[in-house]
Amino acid sequence: MLAEIQVSPRPGGNAENPYAHIEAAIAVIENAGLVYEVGAMGTTIEGTPEQVWTLLRAVHEATLKAGAAGVTSHIKVGQGADDDGPSIIDLVGKFRA
């Protein structure tokens, strides 16, 4: 299963680090042990449906735990009927230098 999440916390961070709340969300992804790719407008995650759905919630909630007053998460999910859909590298590999 693939998912892309873009968190939009309010605010994005604090005076010392304007992206602190977003970085807290990315840290949860990094610590999950799944294949992922951070992009400029969101992060793509690859894993089983159980892993991905659990992680999406944890990423969303991480911004609040980091001190954001609120958050909106934009999520796209793709899954094959047999859970054997394409991987991140299948979809973008040929476009990499």
SEDRENTI-872132 format. One record per atom (N, C-alpha, C): x, y, z; atom name; residue number from 1; residue in one letter. Coordinates in Angstrom, 2 decimals. Layout:
<sites>
       xx       yy       zz  atome  num  residu
        X        Y        Z     CA  NUM       a
...
</sites>
This chain:
<sites>
       xx       yy       zz  atome  num  residu
     0.85    -1.17     0.00      N    1       m
     0.00     0.00     0.00     CA    1       m
     0.89     1.23     0.00      C    1       m
     0.47     2.24    -0.73      N    2       l
     1.16     3.52    -0.73     CA    2       l
     0.23     4.59    -0.19      C    2       l
     0.79     5.54     0.51      N    3       a
     0.03     6.70     0.96     CA    3       a
     0.95     7.91     0.91      C    3       a
     0.34     9.04     0.68      N    4       e
     1.06    10.30     0.77     CA    4       e
     0.34    11.16     1.79      C    4       e
     1.09    11.77     2.68      N    5       i
     0.51    12.65     3.69     CA    5       i
     1.22    13.99     3.66      C    5       i
     0.41    15.03     3.73      N    6       q
     0.91    16.39     3.87     CA    6       q
     0.24    16.95     5.11      C    6       q
     1.02    17.23     6.14      N    7       v
     0.46    17.84     7.34     CA    7       v
     0.57    19.35     7.21      C    7       v
    -0.47    20.02     7.65      N    8       s
    -0.51    21.48     7.65     CA    8       s
    -0.86    21.96     9.06      C    8       s
     0.13    21.92     9.96      N    9       p
    -0.13    22.36    11.33     CA    9       p
    -0.24    23.89    11.40      C    9       p
    -0.97    24.34    12.41      N   10       r
    -1.11    25.77    12.66     CA   10       r
    -0.57    26.06    14.05      C   10       r
     0.51    26.77    14.19      N   11       p
     1.47    27.17    13.17     CA   11       p
     2.37    26.00    12.78      C   11       p
     3.21    26.21    11.78      N   12       g
     4.12    25.17    11.33     CA   12       g
     5.23    24.86    12.32      C   12       g
     5.50    25.80    13.20      N   13       g
     6.58    25.62    14.17     CA   13       g
     6.54    26.71    15.21      C   13       g
     7.73    27.11    15.63      N   14       n
     7.84    28.14    16.67     CA   14       n
     8.91    29.15    16.27      C   14       n
     9.16    30.12    17.11      N   15       a
    10.13    31.18    16.78     CA   15       a
    11.52    30.63    16.52      C   15       a
    11.94    29.62    17.27      N   16       e
    13.28    29.05    17.10     CA   16       e
    13.38    28.17    15.85      C   16       e
    12.29    27.49    15.52      N   17       n
    12.28    26.59    14.36     CA   17       n
    10.91    26.67    13.70      C   17       n
    10.80    27.40    12.59      N   18       p
     9.50    27.60    11.97     CA   18       p
     8.85    26.33    11.42      C   18       p
     9.60    25.22    11.35      N   19       y
     9.06    23.96    10.84     CA   19       y
     9.04    22.86    11.90      C   19       y
     9.12    23.22    13.15      N   20       a
     9.24    22.25    14.24     CA   20       a
     8.10    21.24    14.27      C   20       a
     6.88    21.67    14.04      N   21       h
     5.74    20.76    14.11     CA   21       h
     5.73    19.80    12.91      C   21       h
     6.15    20.28    11.78      N   22       i
     6.26    19.44    10.59     CA   22       i
     7.40    18.44    10.78      C   22       i
     8.51    18.89    11.31      N   23       e
     9.64    17.99    11.56     CA   23       e
     9.28    16.90    12.57      C   23       e
     8.41    17.21    13.52      N   24       a
     7.95    16.19    14.48     CA   24       a
     7.17    15.10    13.75      C   24       a
     6.38    15.49    12.77      N   25       a
     5.62    14.51    11.98     CA   25       a
     6.57    13.64    11.15      C   25       a
     7.56    14.24    10.55      N   26       i
     8.52    13.49     9.74     CA   26       i
     9.33    12.54    10.62      C   26       i
     9.65    12.95    11.83      N   27       a
    10.39    12.08    12.75     CA   27       a
     9.61    10.80    13.05      C   27       a
     8.30    10.90    13.17      N   28       v
     7.47     9.70    13.40     CA   28       v
     7.59     8.76    12.21      C   28       v
     7.59     9.31    11.01      N   29       i
     7.74     8.49     9.81     CA   29       i
     9.12     7.83     9.78      C   29       i
    10.15     8.61    10.06      N   30       e
    11.52     8.07    10.06     CA   30       e
    11.66     6.91    11.04      C   30       e
    11.02     7.00    12.19      N   31       n
    11.14     5.99    13.22     CA   31       n
    10.25     4.77    13.01      C   31       n
     9.38     4.81    12.01      N   32       a
     8.45     3.71    11.78     CA   32       a
     9.09     2.50    11.11      C   32       a
    10.24     2.70    10.46      N   33       g
    10.92     1.58     9.82     CA   33       g
    10.35     1.18     8.46      C   33       g
     9.48     2.02     7.88      N   34       l
     8.91     1.72     6.57     CA   34       l
     9.69     2.47     5.49      C   34       l
     9.49     2.05     4.25      N   35       v
    10.06     2.78     3.12     CA   35       v
     9.27     4.08     2.99      C   35       v
     9.97     5.20     2.86      N   36       y
     9.29     6.49     2.72     CA   36       y
    10.16     7.43     1.90      C   36       y
     9.53     8.48     1.42      N   37       e
    10.25     9.48     0.65     CA   37       e
     9.65    10.85     0.97      C   37       e
    10.46    11.75     1.54      N   38       v
    10.01    13.09     1.85     CA   38       v
    10.10    13.92     0.58      C   38       v
     9.01    14.62     0.27      N   39       g
     8.98    15.52    -0.87     CA   39       g
     8.71    16.94    -0.38      C   39       g
     8.77    17.88    -1.29      N   40       a
     8.56    19.28    -0.93     CA   40       a
     7.14    19.56    -0.47      C   40       a
     6.18    18.76    -0.93      N   41       m
     4.77    19.02    -0.63     CA   41       m
     4.08    17.89     0.12      C   41       m
     4.83    16.89     0.54      N   42       g
     4.25    15.76     1.26     CA   42       g
     5.24    14.62     1.32      C   42       g
     4.88    13.58     2.06      N   43       t
     5.75    12.42     2.22     CA   43       t
     4.98    11.18     1.81      C   43       t
     5.62    10.35     0.97      N   44       t
     5.04     9.09     0.52     CA   44       t
     5.56     7.97     1.40      C   44       t
     4.65     7.07     1.78      N   45       i
     4.96     5.97     2.68     CA   45       i
     4.52     4.67     2.02      C   45       i
     5.31     3.62     2.23      N   46       e
     5.02     2.30     1.65     CA   46       e
     5.00     1.27     2.76      C   46       e
     3.97     0.44     2.81      N   47       g
     3.88    -0.61     3.83     CA   47       g
     2.59    -1.38     3.70      C   47       g
     2.34    -2.24     4.66      N   48       t
     1.08    -2.98     4.66     CA   48       t
    -0.04    -2.02     5.05      C   48       t
    -1.29    -2.35     4.73      N   49       p
    -2.38    -1.46     5.12     CA   49       p
    -2.40    -1.16     6.62      C   49       p
    -2.17    -2.17     7.44      N   50       e
    -2.18    -1.95     8.88     CA   50       e
    -1.09    -0.97     9.31      C   50       e
     0.10    -1.15     8.75      N   51       q
     1.21    -0.26     9.09     CA   51       q
     0.93     1.17     8.63      C   51       q
     0.46     1.30     7.42      N   52       v
     0.27     2.63     6.84     CA   52       v
    -0.85     3.39     7.55      C   52       v
    -2.01     2.76     7.76      N   53       w
    -3.12     3.45     8.43     CA   53       w
    -2.73     3.87     9.84      C   53       w
    -2.04     3.01    10.56      N   54       t
    -1.59     3.35    11.91     CA   54       t
    -0.62     4.52    11.88      C   54       t
     0.30     4.49    10.92      N   55       l
     1.29     5.55    10.82     CA   55       l
     0.66     6.88    10.43      C   55       l
    -0.30     6.87     9.53      N   56       l
    -0.94     8.12     9.12     CA   56       l
    -1.55     8.84    10.33      C   56       l
    -2.21     8.09    11.18      N   57       r
    -2.79     8.71    12.39     CA   57       r
    -1.69     9.25    13.30      C   57       r
    -0.63     8.47    13.49      N   58       a
     0.46     8.90    14.36     CA   58       a
     1.14    10.16    13.83      C   58       a
     1.29    10.26    12.53      N   59       v
     1.92    11.44    11.91     CA   59       v
     1.05    12.67    12.15      C   59       v
    -0.24    12.52    11.91      N   60       h
    -1.19    13.62    12.12     CA   60       h
    -1.13    14.10    13.58      C   60       h
    -1.20    13.16    14.51      N   61       e
    -1.22    13.51    15.93     CA   61       e
     0.11    14.05    16.43      C   61       e
     1.21    13.71    15.76      N   62       a
     2.54    14.17    16.20     CA   62       a
     2.64    15.69    16.17      C   62       a
     1.98    16.32    15.23      N   63       t
     2.05    17.78    15.15     CA   63       t
     1.38    18.42    16.36      C   63       t
     0.29    17.84    16.82      N   64       l
    -0.39    18.36    18.00     CA   64       l
     0.44    18.14    19.26      C   64       l
     1.05    16.95    19.35      N   65       k
     1.91    16.65    20.50     CA   65       k
     3.12    17.57    20.54      C   65       k
     3.55    18.04    19.36      N   66       a
     4.71    18.93    19.29     CA   66       a
     4.36    20.37    19.63      C   66       a
     3.05    20.66    19.78      N   67       g
     2.65    21.99    20.20     CA   67       g
     1.82    22.78    19.22      C   67       g
     1.45    22.22    18.09      N   68       a
     0.60    22.94    17.15     CA   68       a
    -0.78    23.17    17.76      C   68       a
    -1.38    24.28    17.44      N   69       a
    -2.73    24.59    17.93     CA   69       a
    -3.78    23.79    17.17      C   69       a
    -3.47    23.38    15.95      N   70       g
    -4.38    22.59    15.13     CA   70       g
    -3.63    22.03    13.94      C   70       g
    -4.26    21.10    13.24      N   71       v
    -3.60    20.51    12.07     CA   71       v
    -4.66    20.00    11.10      C   71       v
    -4.38    20.17     9.83      N   72       t
    -5.15    19.54     8.76     CA   72       t
    -4.18    18.66     8.00      C   72       t
    -4.55    17.40     7.79      N   73       s
    -3.70    16.48     7.03     CA   73       s
    -4.40    16.12     5.72      C   73       s
    -3.65    16.21     4.65      N   74       h
    -4.14    15.84     3.32     CA   74       h
    -3.53    14.49     3.01      C   74       h
    -4.38    13.50     2.75      N   75       i
    -3.91    12.13     2.59     CA   75       i
    -4.41    11.55     1.28      C   75       i
    -3.50    10.89     0.54      N   76       k
    -3.85    10.11    -0.63     CA   76       k
    -3.42     8.68    -0.36      C   76       k
    -4.28     7.71    -0.66      N   77       v
    -3.99     6.31    -0.40     CA   77       v
    -4.22     5.51    -1.67      C   77       v
    -3.27     4.63    -1.98      N   78       g
    -3.41     3.72    -3.10     CA   78       g
    -3.13     2.30    -2.66      C   78       g
    -4.02     1.39    -3.05      N   79       q
    -3.88     0.01    -2.61     CA   79       q
    -4.41    -0.91    -3.70      C   79       q
    -3.69    -1.99    -3.99      N   80       g
    -4.17    -3.01    -4.90     CA   80       g
    -5.13    -3.94    -4.18      C   80       g
    -5.99    -4.61    -4.92      N   81       a
    -6.95    -5.53    -4.32     CA   81       a
    -6.26    -6.65    -3.55      C   81       a
    -5.06    -7.02    -3.98      N   82       d
    -4.32    -8.09    -3.32     CA   82       d
    -3.17    -7.56    -2.47      C   82       d
    -3.20    -6.27    -2.15      N   83       d
    -2.15    -5.60    -1.37     CA   83       d
    -0.79    -5.64    -2.04      C   83       d
    -0.74    -5.97    -3.32      N   84       d
     0.52    -6.05    -4.04     CA   84       d
     0.58    -4.97    -5.11      C   84       d
     0.27    -3.74    -4.72      N   85       g
     0.32    -2.62    -5.65     CA   85       g
     1.75    -2.21    -5.93      C   85       g
     1.92    -1.18    -6.73      N   86       p
     3.27    -0.72    -7.07     CA   86       p
     3.99    -0.12    -5.86      C   86       p
     5.30    -0.19    -5.90      N   87       s
     6.12     0.42    -4.85     CA   87       s
     6.47     1.85    -5.27      C   87       s
     7.08     2.58    -4.37      N   88       i
     7.53     3.94    -4.68     CA   88       i
     8.49     3.89    -5.86      C   88       i
     9.45     2.98    -5.81      N   89       i
    10.46     2.90    -6.88     CA   89       i
     9.85     2.49    -8.20      C   89       i
     8.80     1.64    -8.18      N   90       d
     8.11     1.29    -9.41     CA   90       d
     7.54     2.52   -10.09      C   90       d
     7.03     3.43    -9.31      N   91       l
     6.35     4.60    -9.87     CA   91       l
     7.28     5.75   -10.26      C   91       l
     8.40     5.91    -9.56      N   92       v
     9.25     7.07    -9.83     CA   92       v
    10.67     6.73   -10.25      C   92       v
    11.03     5.46   -10.17      N   93       g
    12.42     5.05   -10.44     CA   93       g
    12.96     5.50   -11.77      C   93       g
    12.17     5.40   -12.83      N   94       k
    12.68     5.73   -14.17     CA   94       k
    12.89     7.23   -14.35      C   94       k
    12.38     8.05   -13.44      N   95       f
    12.53     9.49   -13.56     CA   95       f
    13.69    10.04   -12.74      C   95       f
    14.38     9.17   -12.05      N   96       r
    15.50     9.61   -11.22     CA   96       r
    16.79     9.60   -12.05      C   96       r
    17.64    10.54   -11.74      N   97       a
    18.91    10.68   -12.47     CA   97       a
    19.87     9.58   -12.08      C   97       a
</sites>
